[in-house]
Every structure is written in structure tokens, then in C-alpha cells.
Amino acid sequence: MIKYGMMIVTLLVLLLGFMGCSDKNGQEVEGGNKEEEKSKKIVEEGVPLTLQEMQPENVVLRINGEPLTKGDLENRLKMMLNMVQRSPNMSSQERGAVAKRLKGKFISRYISKQLMIEDAQKKKLLTEAELVEKAKKNFSDIARSIGSNSKALERMKDVKFLESLKVEAKEQAWILSSISLITEKAVVTDEFLQAVTEGLDKERIAIEKRDRETVKKLNQIREEIISGADFGKLADKHSECPRASIGSGGYWGEFQLKEFDTQEVRDGVASLKVGEISAVLADDEGFHIIKRLEQGEYFTKPSGGADSYYSLAHIFKQREPQLAMGETAEDLKDILFEQKKDSMVNDFIEKLKQEAVIEYPHGTNLWTRIKKVSNNAGKTN
């Protein structure tokens, strides 16, 4: 389960569109060797380039005339990655996953968010006083998401990062005002709720049926093993365990009983003698036929007592994903309401994109080195 802090940072990352290393699009962040940058040759527009081949001053794209340079892109992305790294509630693995999503989706999300901000500003959805008030609240939310508070951030020595967060908070205010206007008519009717509930019930029945068929198949495999078939070969053929490589004979690892999620698996493993196989056992991930191996057959860990390690192999089949749509009708209605709002926002963004003029002066092949001249450079409407 994703930790609360990670969700806040991820929401901010996806929602804010990576604003804030400058107050104006295309404005350089202070610092660096300006004379050296001026001396660099800027390739004229129309020549296809990847980001790697661009200079900081090269324009990556324009949205209705507003430029995003490579320097701006890198600074904004750096700022967002800085936010992620400061989050106290994410593991290094979670930070890495968020960072990877940031890099991969940066440009498409940047376009979406910039268009929403531009539209909100044209419609004057916020007064100056409202903007100040909402930006202040957003700044506090951002501070909490990175394990700090507003006062502590105000005292931080990294002035550029602090200023970028303030711009970020202001941009978020515009985006949220736009989302509020777009979704004000979102509604989930009782008729729609009933139809979805009936559909979910049918799908749950179908999932349960497929799970029963999986258990039946595993029981057939188990009978083959009891009749003399080789456990390892059948594991290599049938198991869906992501940890067991082909040729390992279904080797799972060495575990203590407390590491298993369900009492059914704990009891099943505890009852096994070396060389024995279990009945088909279930946990949250799926269904197992488990074989107990000789202690130390692959690795050696302490044995004996309550902290004993069990060396195990298994034949594993994944469980059908369960439909997590809430415990009650009200829970389901809330989920459907949020999905409805998401759909309305996505439709609105697509409309803005169709009406916008988005230019890629050096083409859209930004991530892969170009081996031959292409015709990607140009405009999209």
C-alpha cells in the first residue's frame, strides 16, 4: 500500500505540471557560466535534435507561443525530483519509481497543466486575494509533503528551491480552480450506481469461477507429483512466480513462518517434513503447492525453534485481481464520482490541446538519438 506521504508528493508532481524554477516560461534560472553559454552554438530551428543534443537555450516546445527551453525543462524537472527526494514517507525504491514516471511523462503533463493554467487565467477564475490565500495553503501542503512546514521552508538556505515552491503553489491554485469549474456538474445517479453494482457483482462471480478453475488445475498437478512426476520440472513449466527463474525447479526462498500473509500458508508450511508437498494453499497473491526442501539445499540459515527458516519451492498461480470498489454503496459512489471527475478533466484537456498551437522547433523525437533527418519539426494544432 502506497504511503500517505508518497501519495501527496505524487499528486503534487502530477497535478502541478512541474512549474516553478522561474516566474516566466523561458526565463533562465540565475547561475552558471553565462559567458560560456553565450559562446555555445544554438542550432537553428527546424533541425531535428534530441534533448541530449540540445543546448540549454534551445526551445523544446512552444505552447500558444510560450517557449519551454531545455534549460527550463531541466530546472523544473530537477526541482520536482528534489521534492521527491525530500519526502520522508517514501522508500528509496518508491522515490525511484516516482522519479522514473516524472521523467517519462514530463512533457505531456507539462502541456496539459500549462493549458489549464492559461485557460483559468483567461477566465479570471481567481481574484488576486483568492490567489494569495490559496497559494499560501498550497505552500503549506507542499511543505508537509516533503516533511517540513511553511516556517521552516521560509528559513531554508536553498533560495532557488524555495522560490520555485512558491511559484508551484501559485500555479496549483490556478489548476485547482480550473478543475473545480470543470467538475462542478459531475454527478453519479442512482440508476448508474445500480448498473455498476450489478456489473461488479457479475465480474466478481466470474473472478471466483476462474480462481476455482486455477485451484482445480493445481490439484491436478499435485496429483501428478504424488504419482511420481518431477516437482521441479512441473514448477518450471507451470509456475507463475516472479522470483523463481526457469530451471530453478520452483525454488522460492528461505522463510520464517511469520513472513507469510495468511494463517493457512503458515500452518501448511509448518506441517511439512522435508520432501513433502502441501495441499493447494491460498494467500492474497494467489495459490501455491509448496515443497519443503533440505535445510541449506540452496542457502543455510538457522533452524530449530520458533525462528526456524524453511527452505521452500513452490508452484504458484496468480489470483485474479480483485475489484476494490469500496465496502459500501456510498464508498462505490464516491469512487465513481472521482472517476467521473477525472474523465471530465481529461476530456477538457483534450479539447484545449485540439484548440492550442503546440510547436516542436526541433521535432518530437526528443528521447532517442536521431540517425537520419526526419520531418518531425513543425506545428501541431
Sequence and secondary structure as in RCSB ss.txt:
>XXXX:A:sequence
MIKYGMMIVTLLVLLLGFMGCSDKNGQEVEGGNKEEEKSKKIVEEGVPLTLQEMQPENVVLRINGEPLTKGDLEN
RLKMMLNMVQRSPNMSSQERGAVAKRLKGKFISRYISKQLMIEDAQKKKLLTEAELVEKAKKNFSDIARSIGSNS
KALERMKDVKFLESLKVEAKEQAWILSSISLITEKAVVTDEFLQAVTEGLDKERIAIEKRDRETVKKLNQIREEI
ISGADFGKLADKHSECPRASIGSGGYWGEFQLKEFDTQEVRDGVASLKVGEISAVLADDEGFHIIKRLEQGEYFT
KPSGGADSYYSLAHIFKQREPQLAMGETAEDLKDILFEQKKDSMVNDFIEKLKQEAVIEYPHGTNLWTRIKKVSN
NAGKTN
>XXXX:A:secstr
   HHHHHHHHHHHHHTT  SSSSTT   S S HHHHHHS    TTS   TTT  TTSEEEEETTEEEEHHHHHH
HHHHHHHHHHH TT  HHHHHHHHHHHHHHHHHHHHHHHHHHHHHHHTT S HHHHHHHHHHHHHHHHHHTT  H
HHHHT S HHHHHHHHHHHHHHHHHHHHHHHHTTT    HHHHHHHHHHHHHHHHHHHHHHHHHHHHHHHHHHHH
HTT  HHHHHHHH   TTS TTSTTEEEEE GGGSSSHHHHHHHHT  TT B   EE SSEEEEEEE  TTSS  
   SSTT  EEEEEEEEE        SSHHHHHHHHHHHHHHHHHHHHHHHHHHHS EEETT S  SS  SS  S
  EEE 
